[in-house]
């Protein structure tokens, strides 16, 4: 995966998950699994 594509997904993911602190916690738990 290229860096630009990663940044695109990261921005999209942050846009979705920045709604509530709970979702930030979910992101911290599950987001690394997407790339590993």
C-alpha positions in Angstrom: 0.0 0.0 0.0 1.4 3.4 -1.0 1.8 6.2 1.5 -0.7 8.4 -0.3 -3.3 5.7 -0.3 -2.6 5.0 3.4 -3.1 8.7 4.2 -6.3 8.8 2.2 -7.7 5.9 4.3 -6.3 7.4 7.5 -8.1 10.7 6.8 -11.3 9.0 6.0 -11.0 6.8 9.1 -10.3 9.9 11.3 -13.3 11.7 9.8 -15.5 8.8 10.8 -14.0 8.2 14.2 -13.5 11.7 15.4 -17.2 12.0 16.4 -16.8 10.6 19.9 -14.0 9.8 22.4 -15.4 6.2 22.5 -14.7 5.7 18.8 -11.2 7.1 19.3 -10.6 4.3 21.7 -12.0 1.8 19.2 -9.7 3.2 16.6 -6.7 2.7 18.8 -7.7 -0.9 19.5 -8.6 -2.0 16.0 -7.0 0.4 13.5 -3.5 -1.3 13.7 -5.1 -4.7 12.8 -6.1 -3.3 9.4 -2.5 -2.8 8.4 -1.0 -5.9 10.0 
